[in-house]
Amino acid sequence: MSDVVHYARRGRVAVISIDSPPVNALGQAVRQGLLDRLAQAEADAGVGAIVLTGTGKAFSAGADIREFGKPAQPPSLPDVINAFETSAKPVIAAINGVALGGGLELALGCHYRVAGAFASLGLPEVKLGLIPGAGGTVRLPRLVGAKAAIDIITAGEPLKAPAAESAGIIDRIAEGDVVAAALQLLEEGVTGRRTRDLAVEATPELFAEARAAIVKRSRSLVSPQACVDAIEGAARLPFMEALAKERGLFLSCLASPQRAGLIHAFFAPREAAKVPGIGPEVKPRPVAKAGVIGAGTMGGGIAMCFANADIPVTLLEMKAEALEKGLATIRANYEATRAKGRMTAEEVEARMALIRPSLDYADLADADLVIEAVFESMAVKHEVFGTLDRVCKPGAVLATNTSTLDIDQIAAATRRPQDVVGMHFFSPANVMKLLENVRGKATAPDVQATVMEVARRIGKVGVMVGVCYGFVGNRILHARNREAIALVNEGASPQQVDKVLTDFGFAMGPFATSDLAGLDVGWRIREERRKNKDPDVDAPNWLDALAEKGRFGQKTRAGIYRYEAGSRAPIPDAETDALIAAYRAAQGITPRPVDEEEILTRCMFMMVNEGARILDEGIAARASDIDVVWLNGYGFPAFRGGPMFWGEQYGLDKVLAGIDAFHARLGTRAWRAAPLLRRLVAEGRGF
Ligand code: T1G
């Protein structure tokens, strides 16, 4: 008999509980165990009713995602759920924790649902490029109506128990033990009903409206539309036919490359959290108090991350007006959230109270972690870290938010380089999910464990990378953007390049993004590197010419594009075209037509090649870590899985052939194929 599904008798009730840690995923053994235990209860004359529940933190997190893409093994989940629904004995689902995807579908197949107050329930399949494939699109509309079902299923967001009760997904919320509550309900004579016997309410125009809304919201994704098709089937077809239609749509989504990309994007951050060589035996240092130096855009956002995680944080500035300005920006951010109804006035005050303003380094003496977010100059970093070395307690973690400077050089300004680490946040720091943690040569293992744990506590996706110029994210960004500029030099237009990459799935193209970030940021860094005679910095080009004219982008309403007052819509600008033409003439370049295929492959192959170099140098531990950085920090379309995953799906042999062809034609060092790529193709292996 099954050891992942238990059976117990409580009087005349059979209690069936799923026990397959960590999340009671409905893998083959659990599905078979459920059927076996149901048969046991049905055959037991002493049993008058059944309670189905889970052990641990989950009722069930749904289908076992690791099984997707592998040959299906019986019994299928729809068959298991149909068996529970058609049981002659009442079945109550006692939802003890998360009930997601197939887990909720299983509960929807039961005759009555009682949930714990802290349970969360949802059908997140659309986030994996799928649709609910075990009756969710057919049973949920019968309980909540087609409109609400469309909203819940196409969004894929979980609902807390109270919201699930008012929506009609669950029948009751239990205070205390849910199994006891279910037994009590059976005592009271509750028997419930079969969801399949209920009708679906839907207005004729509902589905057309939903499809139109989805095109606007997620134009490139296939599964949201398939969700609406399945729910329309539930409204128009008899129950079993609607189930069959759902299954067909589910299987077509399962076969789509988008599913593969989105499931890769699901597992990759979970893998990234496991830093090779930093096992569970390496204990993070305790972080009960934090400090941030610099109350500018980055510093303020970082301080909010800690306050949002209930970690007291001291915010240090050198000048009172800079401190007041920083605090005012933080309060304005919170007030904006409150105005959207996502925070109360009390919560705003509680967060502000966790941020202690200071003008005195001594206030950082008892901080467990200090993050520096000041101007990007090595001289300034040295001064700050020299001071931190003097004032901070032994064992404090000293972190820098630099995005370009060498962590080892910064650490050299202290007598404790083992306590120095990079914590590279992305703007706006209180919003962007990615935290690129950077280990220096001397960074201690427990310091690495500490910043990965801090990432988890402040709700960030943490990735540990090594030291090189631009770390992982910016290094690949620079390589890609350099190629985008080269394409324009040769004849493409900025808007043509941006369109190819937004059609690919990016929210914005490289040039519109540069205008958003500000052309002055990159220009000043390049000027600083030219002043320091950095051999790798590019010669001035038309982008520098734009910046020299004070065209910094959105903030000056003119950059590569121009912007109408109050609008962020990029408008191609003749002045930019003229500057590009002048640059080409000065370089003796005769522009040529550049097609979309060339634009896409040059930008994407360059990213894959630079990623392979990063792996070769050990700057990233896994190709999927590079994907996590780009998915969570640079808006890489999740359904593509990330640059490295895309390269593998495209075919590394084809990518290598393309790189060699571009190298033969363009001859630049950047187009030399990474040795790792050549090795993998030769050995027929992937990343
Ligand atoms: N299948 C396989 N492994 C899973 C899993 C799943 N459904 N859910 C989690 N894991 C692993 C995860 O990789 C990690 O492994 C460990 O469990 C702990 O997870 C037919 C088609 C439940 C809210 O989309 O949202 O049902 O890294 O680190 O932060 O219609 O996991 O330790 O080796 O995330 O506490 C739909 C996915 C499936 C839910 C817990 N279900 N899971 O979060 O822990 S499709 C989902 C989650 C489906 C049917 C369809 C979260 C969680 P490792 P964790 P957590």
Residues whose N, C-alpha, C, O or C-beta is under 5 A from the ligand:
A	BS01	T1G	P22 V23 A25 A61 G62 A63 D64 I65 R66 V98 L100 G101 G102 P124 E125 L130 I131 P132 G133 A134 R270
